[in-house]
Amino acid sequence: MLMVPDTRMGGQSLRVCLARTQGRSAQTLAGALGRMTQMTGDKRQRRSRAAFQVKVSCCSKVNFVACQLFALFAAFWFRIYLSPGKTSPDVRHAFVTIFGVYFVIFCFGWYSVHLFVLVVLCYGIMVTANVSSIHRYSFFVAMAYLTLCHVSRIYIFHYGILTTDFSGPLMIVTQKITTLAFQVHDGLGRRPEDLSAEQHRLAVKVKPSFLEYLSYLLNFMSVIAGPCNNFKDYIAFIEGRHIHTKLLEVNWKQRGFHSLHEPSPTRAVIRKLCMTLVSLLLFLTLTKSFPITCLTDDWFVHKANFLTRLCYLYIVMQASKPKYYFAWTLADAVNNAAGFGFSGVDKDGNFCWDLLSNLNIWKIETATSFKMYLENWNIQTATWLKRVCYERVPWYPTVLTFILSALWHGVYPGYYFTFLTGILVTVAARTVRNNFRHYFRSSKTLQVAYDVVTWAVTQLAVSYTVAPFVMLAVEPTISLYKSMYFYLHIISLLIILFLPIKPHAHIQREPQTLNSVNKKKKD
């Protein structure tokens, strides 16, 4: 039997179905439009935030360069018209402090309050704390305040790190606060015979006045980009004894130089400014052509072969160096222009102005060991780490020094990837050197071959190790290391596990105290 549907009821059902369908379609369409609008809004917001960060970053860079160039001219004027022979130390202290405070406020605005709070807080510790504990209180307060500022920047900028953010000067001030605190402790809280020769030379036997403290921490020559320096050297510079003291330290008369004209920093400043200009040109060309974001591209991660990745990683990391060369060399030139940074006379009788140099570019680019590379990169920070941590901790000096370095730099995960990897690589490199280096000293040919191979290995190892330091975040770091098969981690672990670690390397780190020297003389 053929069933004929009720057309009336069917038509009504059809209308209801159509209405419901149209309603659902309208809701779906509205939802889709809402999501599209939200996505568009999010994209616009991200673009606006990115554009704002780029604008702020550009302004920060301009402020940084403007301040450093103005500081360069002010340094020349300071050396000529406010020389120690013409003005008192108090006037020189006041001038460099006032200009330094102005530069900080100009560059960082209200963020500069962080520097002033930390300086005043730590001076309170300096004048009230017992000399036996002054170094501990100053160290923990300065590092804790710096770490809190680092953490706050993570939540504020969300990895949008700025080139000249306020933490840079805060890091320099932290170095100086802790350096001075340890040197005051050495001078007033320890027996001279318990100090190493260097600690004895740098020990501060009188607590600084408030003006001296401000001048040391906030002077315009180093408050923006450093470097860290010793309090006794700085006071000798302000009082006009700096050059004479350094000439006495190198015993220039005993070395055959019976007459020397007054050292002038002009030639050293010109040479460093030329290097600064070259670094700037490389930054504007090479760095822009090979940005760090290349290491997260799909081509690099999934398509390039392993050897191509090795070479490309090396090129990208080389391209990231010129900005550091530029900033540190310019800062060195500013200090030299003011007359600070004289280190003595070389074997040919030439004056050296590298007391405050933060890097040795030639030795960095030709380094044949991880140790040699680190010793010539960020030299003043490495010296600070050695003096406040490596020489003083009783256990695991290498590990604790790397951890302190990571904390000082900040709380971005990439820093900790770099420094934890650096611990492995440092121990592995030391183990290989102690086990095999002596086999290649028998002939010049073997020595050259050893140098070439170790140079290539060192450069590739450094590139692999420091990449997370520049990438900052976890995801790109893991992506990079997975694409490189974690090869350096695996090789370093195998070396540490299967090669004997020679113990004498650790023993040699112990600084000679006056007690140990006297004991050797008696023996």
C-alpha positions in Angstrom: 0.0 0.0 0.0 1.3 3.4 -0.9 1.4 5.8 2.0 0.8 9.4 1.1 2.1 11.9 3.7 0.0 14.7 5.2 1.1 17.7 3.2 -0.3 20.1 5.7 1.5 18.7 8.6 4.6 18.2 6.4 4.6 21.8 5.4 4.3 22.9 9.0 7.1 20.6 10.0 9.2 21.9 7.2 8.7 25.5 8.2 9.6 24.6 11.8 12.7 22.8 10.7 13.7 25.6 8.4 13.2 28.1 11.3 15.3 26.0 13.7 18.0 25.5 11.0 18.1 29.2 10.3 18.3 29.9 14.0 21.2 27.5 14.5 22.9 28.8 11.4 22.5 32.4 12.7 24.0 31.4 16.0 26.8 29.5 14.4 27.5 32.4 12.1 27.4 34.8 14.9 29.7 32.7 17.0 32.1 32.3 14.0 32.0 36.1 13.5 32.6 36.6 17.2 35.6 34.3 17.2 36.9 35.9 14.0 36.5 39.3 15.6 38.2 38.1 18.8 41.0 36.6 16.8 41.4 39.7 14.7 41.3 41.8 17.9 44.0 39.5 19.5 46.1 39.8 16.4 45.8 43.5 16.4 46.6 43.6 20.1 49.7 41.4 19.6 50.7 43.5 16.7 50.2 46.7 18.7 52.1 45.2 21.7 54.9 44.1 19.3 55.0 47.5 17.6 55.1 49.2 21.1 57.9 47.0 22.2 59.9 47.7 19.0 59.2 51.4 19.5 60.4 51.3 23.1 63.4 49.2 22.2 64.4 51.7 19.5 64.0 54.5 21.9 66.0 52.7 24.5 68.8 52.0 22.0 68.8 55.7 21.0 68.9 56.8 24.7 71.8 54.3 25.4 73.9 55.5 22.4 73.1 59.2 23.1 74.1 58.8 26.8 77.3 57.0 26.0 78.4 59.5 23.4 77.6 62.4 25.7 79.5 60.5 28.4 82.5 60.3 26.0 82.6 64.1 25.6 82.0 64.6 29.3 84.9 62.2 30.1 87.3 64.2 27.9 86.2 67.5 29.5 86.4 65.9 33.0 90.0 64.7 32.4 91.1 68.1 31.1 89.3 70.7 33.2 88.7 68.7 36.4 92.0 67.0 36.7 93.3 66.1 40.2 95.8 69.0 40.0 93.0 71.5 39.5 90.2 70.3 41.7 89.7 68.4 44.9 88.7 64.8 45.1 85.3 65.8 46.6 84.5 68.0 43.5 85.5 65.1 41.2 83.3 62.7 43.2 80.4 65.1 43.1 80.7 65.8 39.3 80.8 62.1 38.2 77.9 61.2 40.6 75.6 64.0 39.5 76.1 63.2 35.8 75.7 59.5 36.5 72.4 60.0 38.3 71.2 62.3 35.4 72.1 59.6 32.8 70.3 56.9 34.7 67.1 59.0 35.0 67.3 60.1 31.4 67.6 56.5 30.1 65.3 54.6 32.5 62.9 57.1 34.0 61.2 56.0 37.1 62.9 52.6 36.9 66.0 54.3 38.1 64.5 54.3 41.6 65.5 50.7 41.9 69.1 51.6 41.6 68.9 54.4 44.2 66.9 52.2 46.7 69.5 49.4 46.4 72.5 51.8 46.8 71.0 53.4 49.9 70.0 50.1 51.4 73.4 48.5 50.9 75.2 51.6 52.3 73.1 51.2 55.4 74.5 47.7 55.6 78.0 49.0 55.0 78.0 51.4 58.0 75.9 49.3 60.4 76.9 45.6 59.8 79.8 43.9 61.6 82.8 43.6 59.4 82.8 39.8 59.9 79.4 39.6 58.2 79.3 42.7 56.0 80.1 40.7 52.8 77.3 38.1 53.4 74.6 40.7 54.2 75.5 42.9 51.2 75.7 39.9 48.9 72.4 38.4 49.8 70.5 41.7 49.9 71.9 42.9 46.5 71.4 39.5 44.8 67.9 39.2 46.3 66.8 42.6 45.1 68.3 42.0 41.7 66.5 38.7 41.4 63.2 40.3 42.4 63.6 42.9 39.6 64.5 40.1 37.1 61.3 38.2 38.1 59.1 41.4 37.8 60.5 42.0 34.3 59.4 38.5 33.2 55.8 39.3 34.1 55.9 42.8 32.7 57.6 42.1 29.3 56.7 38.5 28.7 60.0 37.7 27.0 60.0 40.9 25.1 63.3 41.8 26.6 64.6 45.3 25.8 68.2 46.0 24.9 68.7 48.6 27.6 66.2 47.7 30.2 66.8 48.9 33.8 68.3 45.6 35.0 71.5 46.3 33.1 72.7 49.1 35.4 71.3 47.2 38.4 73.5 44.2 37.5 76.6 46.5 37.3 75.7 48.1 40.7 75.2 44.7 42.2 78.7 43.7 41.1 80.2 46.8 42.6 78.3 46.5 45.9 79.4 42.9 46.5 83.0 43.6 45.3 83.4 46.4 47.7 81.7 44.5 50.6 84.1 41.6 50.2 87.1 43.9 49.9 86.1 45.8 53.1 85.7 42.4 54.8 89.2 41.4 53.6 90.7 44.6 54.9 88.9 44.9 58.2 87.6 41.5 59.1 90.4 39.1 58.2 94.0 38.6 59.2 96.5 39.8 56.4 98.3 36.4 56.5 95.0 34.6 55.6 94.6 36.6 52.4 95.9 35.8 48.9 98.3 38.2 47.3 95.5 39.7 45.2 93.1 39.9 48.1 95.8 41.7 50.2 96.4 44.2 47.4 92.7 45.0 46.9 91.7 45.0 50.6 90.0 48.2 51.8 91.0 49.1 55.3 88.7 52.1 55.8 84.9 52.2 55.1 84.0 54.6 52.3 82.2 57.9 53.0 78.7 58.2 51.5 80.0 60.5 48.7 82.7 58.0 47.8 80.2 55.1 47.9 77.8 57.0 45.5 80.6 58.0 43.2 81.9 54.5 43.0 78.5 53.0 42.2 76.9 55.7 40.1 79.7 57.5 38.3 78.7 58.4 34.7 81.6 56.5 33.1 80.3 53.1 34.1 76.7 53.3 35.5 75.1 52.6 32.1 77.2 49.8 30.7 79.9 49.1 33.2 82.4 47.7 33.6 82.8 46.7 37.3 86.1 47.8 38.8 87.9 47.7 42.1 87.3 50.4 44.8 91.0 51.1 45.4 91.7 51.6 41.7 88.7 53.9 41.4 89.7 56.0 44.5 93.3 56.2 43.2 91.9 57.5 39.9 89.8 60.2 41.6 92.7 61.3 43.8 95.2 61.4 40.9 97.3 58.4 42.0 96.0 55.9 39.5 98.7 56.0 36.9 101.6 56.4 39.3 100.3 53.4 41.3 100.1 51.2 38.2 103.6 52.2 37.1 104.9 51.2 40.6 103.1 47.9 40.4 104.8 46.9 37.1 108.3 48.1 38.4 108.9 50.1 35.2 112.3 51.4 36.2 113.6 47.9 37.0 112.4 46.8 33.5 114.7 49.3 31.9 112.3 52.2 31.3 114.1 55.1 33.0 112.1 57.9 31.5 108.5 57.8 30.5 106.3 60.7 29.3 102.9 61.2 30.8 100.6 58.5 29.6 97.8 59.8 27.4 94.7 57.7 26.6 93.9 59.5 23.3 95.4 56.8 21.1 93.7 54.0 23.0 90.4 55.8 22.9 90.6 56.4 19.1 91.5 52.7 18.5 88.5 51.6 20.6 86.2 54.0 18.9 87.2 52.6 15.5 86.4 49.1 16.8 83.1 50.4 18.1 82.3 51.7 14.6 83.2 48.4 12.9 81.0 46.6 15.5 78.1 48.9 14.8 78.4 48.3 11.0 78.5 44.5 11.6 75.5 44.8 13.8 73.5 46.7 11.2 74.4 44.2 8.4 75.4 40.8 9.7 73.1 40.7 12.7 70.1 41.8 10.7 70.8 39.2 8.0 71.1 36.3 10.4 68.7 36.9 13.3 68.4 34.4 16.1 64.9 33.6 14.9 66.5 31.7 12.0 67.2 28.8 14.5 63.5 28.2 14.9 62.6 28.2 11.2 61.0 25.1 9.7 63.9 24.8 7.2 66.5 24.7 9.9 64.6 22.4 12.3 63.2 19.8 9.9 64.9 20.1 6.5 68.6 21.0 6.9 71.1 18.2 7.4 73.2 18.0 10.6 76.3 19.6 9.2 74.4 22.4 7.7 72.8 23.1 11.1 76.2 23.1 12.8 77.6 25.7 10.3 74.4 27.8 10.3 74.3 27.8 14.1 77.9 29.0 14.2 77.1 31.8 11.7 74.0 33.0 13.6 75.8 33.1 16.9 78.7 35.0 15.4 76.2 37.5 14.1 74.9 38.0 17.6 78.2 39.2 19.0 78.7 42.7 17.5 76.2 44.3 19.8 78.2 43.2 22.8 81.5 44.3 21.1 79.9 47.7 20.5 78.5 48.3 24.0 81.6 47.0 25.9 84.2 48.7 23.8 82.4 52.0 23.9 82.1 51.8 27.7 85.9 51.0 27.9 86.6 54.1 25.7 84.5 56.3 27.9 86.5 55.3 31.0 89.8 55.7 29.2 88.8 59.2 28.0 88.3 60.2 31.6 91.8 58.9 32.4 90.7 55.7 34.1 91.8 52.3 32.9 95.6 52.6 32.8 97.2 49.2 33.5 101.0 49.7 33.0 103.6 49.3 30.4 104.1 46.3 28.0 107.5 44.7 27.1 108.1 47.3 24.3 107.5 50.3 26.5 104.0 51.0 25.2 101.3 52.3 27.6 98.4 49.8 28.2 94.9 51.0 28.8 93.2 47.7 29.3 92.6 47.6 33.0 88.8 47.8 32.5 88.6 46.1 29.1 85.6 43.6 29.0 86.8 41.5 26.1 89.7 40.6 23.9 88.2 40.1 20.5 91.2 38.4 18.9 91.6 35.9 21.7 87.8 35.2 21.6 87.8 34.5 17.9 91.0 32.4 18.0 90.3 30.6 21.3 91.4 26.9 21.3 89.7 26.0 24.6 86.4 26.7 26.3 88.4 28.1 29.2 90.3 30.5 27.0 87.1 31.7 25.4 85.4 32.4 28.8 88.5 34.2 30.1 88.3 36.7 27.3 84.6 37.2 27.1 83.0 39.6 29.6 86.3 39.7 31.5 85.2 42.0 34.4 82.2 39.8 35.1 84.4 36.7 35.0 86.8 38.4 37.4 83.9 39.4 39.7 82.6 35.8 39.8 86.1 34.5 40.5 86.7 36.9 43.4 83.3 36.6 45.2 82.5 33.0 44.5 85.1 30.7 42.8 88.0 31.5 45.2 85.9 31.6 48.3 83.5 28.6 48.2 84.8 25.4 49.8 82.8 23.0 47.6 82.0 22.6 43.9 83.4 26.0 42.8 82.7 25.5 39.1 79.1 24.5 39.6 78.4 27.3 42.1 80.1 29.9 40.0 77.9 29.0 37.0 74.8 29.1 39.1 75.7 32.5 40.5 76.4 33.7 36.9 72.9 32.5 35.8 71.2 34.1 38.8 73.0 37.4 38.2 72.0 37.4 34.5 68.3 36.8 35.2 65.6 34.3 35.5 64.9 33.5 31.8 65.1 29.7 31.3 67.5 30.1 28.5 70.2 31.4 30.9 70.0 28.2 32.9 70.1 26.0 29.9 73.3 27.8 28.9 75.0 27.7 32.3 74.1 24.1 33.1 75.3 23.1 29.7 78.4 25.2 30.3 79.2 23.2 33.5 79.1 19.9 31.5 81.2 21.3 28.7 83.8 22.9 31.0 84.3 19.7 33.0 84.5 17.6 29.8 86.9 20.1 28.0 89.2 20.1 31.1 89.1 16.3 31.2 90.1 16.0 27.5 92.8 18.6 27.8 94.3 17.0 30.9 94.3 13.5 29.3 95.5 14.2 25.8 97.1 17.6 25.4 100.6 16.5 26.4 100.6 14.0 23.5 100.6 16.8 21.0 103.5 18.9 22.4 106.3 16.7 20.9 106.4 18.5 17.6 105.3 21.8 16.0 103.2 20.0 13.4 101.2 18.1 16.0 100.8 21.3 18.1 99.4 23.1 15.0 97.1 20.3 14.2 95.9 20.2 17.8 95.3 24.0 17.8 93.3 23.8 14.6 91.1 21.0 15.8 90.5 22.5 19.2 89.7 25.9 17.7 87.0 24.4 15.5 85.6 22.3 18.4 85.7 25.3 20.8 83.8 27.6 18.4 81.1 25.0 17.7 80.8 24.1 21.4 80.4 27.7 22.4 77.8 28.3 19.7 75.8 25.3 20.9 76.1 26.3 24.6 75.2 30.0 24.4 72.3 29.7 21.9 69.7 29.4 24.7 71.2 32.5 26.3 70.0 34.5 23.3 66.8 32.6 22.6 65.7 33.0 26.3 62.6 30.7 26.2 62.2 27.0 26.8 60.3 26.0 23.6 62.9 27.3 21.0 65.7 26.0 23.1 64.3 22.5 23.2 63.5 22.7 19.5 67.1 23.7 18.7 68.7 21.0 20.9 66.3 18.3 19.5 67.3 19.3 16.0 71.0 19.0 17.0 70.2 15.6 18.7 71.6 16.9 22.0 75.0 15.9 20.6 77.2 18.0 22.9 75.4 17.0 26.0 75.8 13.3 25.1 79.5 13.7 24.2 80.3 15.7 27.3 78.5 13.1 29.6 80.4 10.2 27.9 83.7 12.0 28.4 83.0 12.7 32.1 81.9 9.1 32.7 84.6 7.2 30.8 87.8 9.4 31.0 89.7 9.8 34.3 89.4 13.3 35.7 92.8 14.5 36.8 92.5 16.0 40.3 95.3 18.5 40.1 93.2 21.0 38.1 91.0 21.6 41.2 94.0 22.0 43.5 95.6 24.7 41.4 92.6 27.0 41.8 93.4 27.6 45.5 94.8 31.1 45.9 98.2 31.3 47.7 97.8 33.0 51.0 100.7 34.8 52.8 100.7 31.9 55.3 101.3 29.3 52.5 104.0 31.5 51.0 105.8 31.8 54.3 105.5 28.1 54.9 107.1 27.3 51.5 109.9 29.7 52.3 110.6 27.9 55.6 110.5 24.5 53.8 
